[in-house]
Amino acid sequence: MVMKNGFDESGELDLAGEIQQLLFPKSSPVCDWCCIGIKNRMARGLGGDYFDFITMPDQCQTFLIGDVTGHGLYASVVMSLIYGFVHRATSGECDPLGLVRQVNDFLVAFSRRSQVYDQYFSSTLFFSIINPETLMMQYVNAGHVPPLVARGDSIIPLEATAPPVGFFEAPEMEMATFRFERGDRLFLYTDGITEAANSNGELYGVDRLRELLLSGTEDYATFLDELFRSLRAFGAVEPPIDDCTAMVIDFHGM
């Protein structure tokens, strides 16, 4: 067994996983206009999924979720780079389109350093800012699986407005807007949820997720528990092959 600085290799990975968890928010912001819940499971203790809620100086609320290319230790390193960059970039007023362009430039600059590892400096990213007074959201979806808005009997997907970050220099990107209504539920997730497979190789899929969203009248925390129970009942492999992150935002107005 290889020992280093008092830890074996397994112990070092466990420690790295614990440090990575320190990056994530320990609780959701307290808002009088929405309720927020999050559930995250890394496939290997370390992973490339990341998420956060950042309250801006003007009290607008930022929500972000992303998924770095690949899994495991190297994905966690790139995730940490992105996480730190985004936090620094949102220290003042923030433009979603400008920020996602900066993240793209940041990753492309790293990818230029190696033609062997360049593909690892890439990620999907959904970055949004919501004005609590108007419930208007500005967002950029950089190649991320479309977040889903449950409104009554309908599901509204928030499709990609840009390619994943880190692949291209100066890619075409657009910012979109969406106005929420009282009673809406916004569901953000990573593809580890829909691509979870059972022993027959069948994927959980978006259709099951949509059905669960439309049938769910539970509060946000109960809904998240029900989602992961549904994955287990489906027979999803344990531990998961891919990182799984799910975020729910319930809007109840001011």
ABEGO torsion letter per residue (X at the ends): XBBBGGBBAAAAAAAAAAAAAAABBABBBBBAABBBBBBBBBAAGBBABBBBBBBBAAGBBBBBBBBBBEBEAAAAAAAAAAAAAAAAAAABBBBAAAAAAAAAAAAAAAAAABAAAAAABBBBBBBBBBBAAAGBBBBBBBGBBBBBBBBEABBBBBBBABBBBGABBGBBBBBBBBBBBBGBBBBBBBAAAAABBBAAGBBAEAAAAAAAAAABABBAAAAAAAAAAAAAAAGBBOBBABBBBBBBBBBAEX
